[in-house]
Amino acid sequence: MLRPRGQLVALASPPDEALANSRGVVATRIHHRSDAGRLAAILGLVEAGQLEVMVDRQARLGELGTALAHQASGRARGKIVVRLGG
């Protein structure tokens, strides 16, 4: 959910810019190359409360198929976290 003049940043696929413009938001796509230093900087922002990660749901590894189906349905609103243990 974005408010007017909000900014949508997509990583996986290009956003629908026409739809974004009709809703009064800016949509952009960025390409990235991950490295440990950059990931540590992002983690620092999350821990400091300056960046919020939207989590749709958490799933155990055995529920991975169901989690991926939910993501593919287009109904996921945020990241799906897969828990490896416990």
Buried (B, 14 or more C-beta within 10 A) or exposed (E): EEEEEEEBEEEEEEBEBEEBEEBEBBBEEEEEEEEEEEEEEEEEEEEEEEEEEEEBBEBEEEBEEEBBEBBEEEEBEEEBEBEEEE
